[in-house]
Amino acid sequence: MKRLLVLMILCAGKATFAEDLPKECLGNYAGEMAAYTVMKNDMQLNIEKHDVRVGITTHEIAYTSGNIELKGSYTFLKQSGTQYLIKAKLTNGKSVFYEIDLLWNKKERSLFLEGKNGEPDLILVKLD
């Protein structure tokens, strides 16, 4: 009986989250990451400009940067009237795990990706 109650609570929590998710946020976003330089193990690495894509559905988020493809889960938090924070936990299903924060602007229909580890900031525009 306790297990059934816990299962019902978990399902109710998921349904509430799905209702809070603005439908206009769902879809595909794209932008071009400018070239940049990072230091890794005392070596300088030059990263060429490349395309970045993000796809958001009600159940998952997909992130593609150059030849790297990651998928995962996310949480969606309202920041203000027109801005929402998306915290994503991504993986390639093998050995790569990556966490990113995206700021969705409802008015501009765009995602802001704050750069990490030397990456430049990037604004992704909605494709569809």
FENHULIN-V282496 format. One record per helix or strand of 2 or more residues. SS is the DSSP state (2 for helix, 1 for strand). FROM is the first residue (numbers start at 0). TO is the last residue. Records with the same first field share a line. If there is no record, write none. Layout:
SS = FROM-TO, FROM-TO
This chain:
2 = 1-19, 22-24
1 = 26-32, 35-39, 42-46, 49-55, 60-64, 67-77, 82-90, 96-104, 109-112, 121-125
